[in-house]
């Protein structure tokens, strides 16, 4: 017996025997009957690379008879069944359940609501080997497609930059106030170093006159002399979204002269109509020392701007790869009873769309 999983169950390099192996693998029968985990069987498809002629069969099978990854994800939808079971496990473990904020400071808030995709969601997983070049991001333990917390954070920060910062590039004072507020919400900017790069370099370039004012404001608020090693955590805490469906999509670039397809590019996607939950927690760590009235005012101000950003991210800009062509947007309404806005020590509300949520916040502001 071989002690390596991939070596023990490797697909035969002979073409016809290899195709038979792939058919048995996706069904979990004969030599693969002991591998009960579907995701593990998908990972074994990579061993089809022993024969170049087997690779495409392991991806999509034949034109009239699907096999390989396409059969699992698209034709038979067996991975959707697998995801359903894994989501049940996540729920039993308390990983994909409502968030308890009872131990958090007063005026902390949690925002939770179900989301249904109107357009497909695409992301890129970081697995080193896979049968296609573009696998969807999945949880490493459960194999469930997900939008990780880091992706939500990055997309929301980018969206809030577009709708709040970019319109104020000719108003340095206002630009600084918004940029500073975003730092309190999201934490230190990526690239905030001695020689700025990445996000910090981009924002410095958006409004050059605000660069030094912003740094001086950080020094004053955080009571630091040397800004070079500045680091702060944000008040927003993001949670991953686990999706209940997966599918396969193909893009076939065409030659400009012959108009014929060249080489198909395969993508795993979370398809439209897939469902998940968006969850976000806010802890007012930078406002705790304020009096009751001012604390409430600052918390609601943050809530209002974050909700505006979430709405634009979900409905206008998208939160997916290829969002410039509409991917990664959700439907505008959801089951009201499955939603929750809870501000600890203050109120708990339900809402069925962003307009209802906006109205709730406006009433809370008085």
N, C-alpha and C positions, 0 to 999 in steps of 0.2 A: 504493500500500500504506500502511495505517495503521501507525504505529510503536508504538501502545499495544496490548498483548496483548488486553485486554478489548474494546477498540474493534474490533480486527481480526476477532475471532471472536464478536461480539455476536449474541445470539439475536434473530431478527426480531421486531419488535413486533406484526406481524399475527398474530392468534390461531392460525390453522391452520398457517401457515408456521412460526410460533414453535414449535408442538408438534412439527412435523417436525424442526426444528433440534434440539430437546431429545432426541428419539429418536435422532437421528444422533450427537449429542454423547456420550450415555452409552455408545454402541456404538463410538465412535471411527471412524466411517465418513464417506464423502463429504467435505463441506467441513471436517470435523474429523479426517480420516485422518492428517494430519501431527502431531497432538498425541498422542504415544505415552504420556505420563505421565498416569495415571488421576486422580491428585490434582489436576493442573492442569485437567482437564476438569470435575471437581467444582466447582472454584473458578469456572469460567465459568458455572455455573448461576445465579450471582447476577445475570447480565445479563438474566435473565427478568423482573426488576423493571421493565423498560420497559413492561410491560403487566400490570396487576393481575390479569387473568384467567389469566395464564400462571404466576403464582407457585406456586399449588397444584399445577399440573401438573409444574413443575420440582422440586417436593418429593416428590410421591407418584404422579403420573400420574393415571389414572382408577381407579375402584373395581375394575373387572374386568381392567384392563390396566395394571400398574404401570409407571412410568417415572420419570425424574428420579433424585433421591437415593435414594429407596426401592428402586428397581430395582438400583442399584449396590451398596447396603449390605445389603439384606435379600433381595430376590427372586432375584437372580443370584449374590450373594455374590462378585462380581468383585473387590471391595476386599480381601477376605480373601486372594485370590491375590496381589494387589498387595503386601499386607503381608508375605507369605511371601518374596517376592523382596527386599523392602527389608530384612527381618531378616537375610537372607543377606549383604547388603552391609554391614550393621552388624557382623556377625560377622567378615567379612573385614578390616574396618578395626580390629578389636580393641576396638570400642565396647561390644559386648554379650557379653563373654567373661569368664571367671574373672579375679579381681583378683590381681595379683602384689604381695605385701607383703614381698618379699625385701630391699628397700632401707629398710624402716621399722625403728624401734627395737625392741629385744627386748620381748616381751610385748604388742606390737601384735597385734590379732586381726582376722580377717575372718569374716563370717558370710554364707553363700550357700546358698539353697535354692530349688527351683522352686515356684511357687504356681499353683493352679488355682482360679478363681473359683467359689464356691458360689452367690453372688448377683451380679447385674450391678454394674458400676462406672460411676459417672457423674462427670464433671468438666466444667469450663467452659473452653473455649479462649478466647484473647484476640485472635483474628483480627477485624479491624474489620468485614468484610463476609462474610456466608455466607448460603446459601439458607434455612437454618433458624436459629432464635434460640439453639439450644442445641447447638453442636458440641462433640464430645469434645476434650479436650486432646491435641494431636499434636506430635510432633517437627517443628520448623519446616523442617528440611532433607529428611527422609525421609518425612514424612507418616504415620508409624506412631503409633497411639494409645499414650499413655504415662501413667504416674503419675510426675511429676517428683520429683527428689530433695527439693525444697522441701516438697512435699506429704507425703512420708514423714516428714520431720523434724517438720513441724507436727502431723501426726496422732499420731506417737509421743509427742511432748512433751505433747500434750493428754491422751492416754491415761494416761501415767505420772503426770500431775497428778491424774487421777480416782482412780487406784488407790493412789497413795502419799501425795499431799498432802491430799486432801479428808478422809480418815479421821483426820487429825491436826490439824484446825483448832483443837482445844481444848488442844493441847499445843505451845505456841510453840517450845520448845527443839527438839523433834523435827521440827516443821514447818520450822524454819530449816535443820537439818541436811540434810533431803531437798531443800529448795529450792536450797540451796547446791550440793549434789551434781548436781542437774539443770543448774545453771548451768555446772558444769565439763563436763558431758556435751554440752550443746546450745549453749553460748555465751550471750552477753548476752541477756536477755529483751527481746522487742519492747516498746517503750514505756518503757524504762528511761531516763528523762530527768529534767530538773529538776522538771517537773510530770508525775508518772507517768501513763501512759495505757495503753490496750490491755491486753496480757497482764500487765504489771507492776502496773497499777492493779487488775486483777482479783485477782491473788495477794495484794497488800497488803490488799485488802478481805476475803479469805478468812480471814486470821488477822492482824488489826491489831496485836496485841501482838508479833508476830514481825517487823514491818517494820524497826524500827531495829536489832534484833539481827542480822538478815540483812545489812543494809548494813555494820554494823561488822565482821561476819565477812569480807565481801568486802574491806574496807580492810586487815584484818589479813593475809589470805592473799595478796593481790596487792601488799601494801606500798604502798598509795596513800593520800594524804591527802584528796583531793577526789573524792568519789564521782560528782560530776555528769557527768563525761565518761568514766565507766568503760565499757570495752569489752573483751570477751574472746572468743576463739574456743573452740568446743567440741571435745571429743575424738572425737566421732562424725562420720563422713563418709558421707553417703548417696549412693546412685546411683539413676538412674531405672530404672523397670521398663517394658519395651516389651512390649505385648500383641499376641497373634497373631490376634485377631479383632475385628470391629466389627459393630455392628448398629444398627437404628433402632427407637425405641419411641415410642408416641404416648399422651399423656394427654388425655382428652376431658372437661373439666369439665362437669357437668350442672346445669342450672337447677333450683333447689330447688322451684319451683312446677310447671313443665311436665315436669320429669324428662328433658328432652331435652338432648342434647349441644349445647354452645354453639360453642366454637372450639377445634379440636384443637391441642395443643401438642406439637411434635415434638422428640425428643431423640436424639442419637447416644449410644450406650452401648457399653461393652465387655461382651459378654454372659456369662452363666454358662458355665462350661467353658472359657473363654478361659485361656490359659496365659502365664506370664511368669516372671521371676526376681527375687527380692529379694536385694539385695546391700548390705552395710553394713561399713564399716571403722572400727576404733577404734585411736587412737594415744594412749598414756598420757603425754601431754606434761606433765601436772601431777604425775605420780608418778615421773618419771625419776630424780630425785635420791635416791630412797629405796633402802634396802638390798634385797637380793634377796628376802628373806622378806616384807617389808612391801609391796614392789612387786607381788609375786604376789598377795598378799592383796587389795590395792586393785583390781587389774585384775579378779580373779575376782568381787569384790563388784559392780563395775560391770557385768560380763558378766551376772551373775545377774539384776540388776534390769532391765537392758535386755531380756533374753530374756522375762522376765515381761511387760514392757510390750508387746513385739512380739506375744506370744501373745494378749493381751487385745485389742490393736488388730486383729489378723487374724481372730480367732474370735468376739469378743464385741461390740466397739464398731463395727468397720468402719472403712474409710479412704476412703470415697467421699462425695460429696454425697448427701443423703438417707439417710445412714447410720442415722438414727433409725428408719427403717422397714426396716432390714436390708441395705441395699445395701453393697457393698464388703467382703464377707467371703469367706474362702477355705475350701477343704476341709482337714480336720484332718491329712491324711497326704500324702506325696509319695514319689517315687522316691529311696530312700536313697542310691543311688550318684551322684546328681546334686547332693547336698548337701555342705557343707563348713564345718566350724569349724576354723580354723587359728589357733593362738596361737603367734606366732613364737618359736622357740627353746624350745618347750615341748611342743606336741602338735598333731596333726591328727586330727580325728574326722569320722565321717559319722553322719547321723541321719535317721530317716524320719518323725518327728513331734515335737511340742514336749515330750511326755513323755520321749522318748529323749534329747532335748537337755538337759532338766532333770537327768536321771540322770547324764549325762556331766559336767555342771558340778558336781554334788554330789560325784562321785568325785574330781574335780580339787581340790575344796576340802579333801578328806581328812576 
